[in-house]
């Protein structure tokens, strides 16, 4: 399975002047990409940290 996670400088669903978007994160799994709004990105990161701590992958 191919997984990529990184910074996105454009989120098409946000309301900004000139449609420039906002910084957020993206996740690509198996060729399918999701660009998250900031609220979703925050929940995703918090969940990833929680799972990582549970498995001893994050201190």
C-alpha positions in Angstrom: 0.0 0.0 0.0 1.3 3.4 -0.9 0.8 6.1 1.8 1.8 9.8 1.6 1.1 12.6 4.2 2.1 16.2 3.9 1.4 19.9 3.8 -1.2 21.2 1.4 -1.2 24.9 0.5 -4.7 24.7 -1.1 -8.0 23.5 0.3 -10.7 24.1 -2.3 -13.6 24.0 0.2 -12.6 27.1 2.3 -13.9 30.6 1.9 -11.0 32.9 1.1 -10.5 35.9 -1.1 -9.5 35.0 -4.7 -10.0 31.3 -3.9 -6.4 30.9 -2.7 -7.3 28.4 -0.1 -5.5 27.8 3.2 -2.7 25.8 4.5 -3.7 22.4 5.8 -2.6 18.7 5.3 -3.3 16.0 2.8 -3.3 12.3 3.0 -2.9 10.0 0.0 -3.6 6.2 0.4 -3.5 3.9 -2.6 -3.7 6.7 -5.1 -6.7 8.4 -3.5 -6.0 11.9 -2.0 -7.9 13.8 0.7 -7.1 17.4 1.4 -8.5 18.3 4.8 -9.8 21.6 6.2 -8.0 22.7 9.3 -10.7 21.4 11.7 -10.5 17.9 10.2 -6.7 18.0 10.0 -6.6 18.8 13.7 -8.9 15.9 14.6 -6.8 13.6 12.3 -3.5 14.6 13.9 -4.9 14.2 17.4 -6.2 10.7 16.6 -2.9 9.7 15.0 -0.9 10.9 18.0 -3.3 9.0 20.3 -3.0 5.8 18.4 0.8 6.2 18.2 1.0 6.7 22.0 -1.2 3.7 22.6 1.2 1.5 20.5 4.3 3.1 22.0 5.3 4.7 18.7 5.0 8.3 20.1 6.4 9.4 23.5 
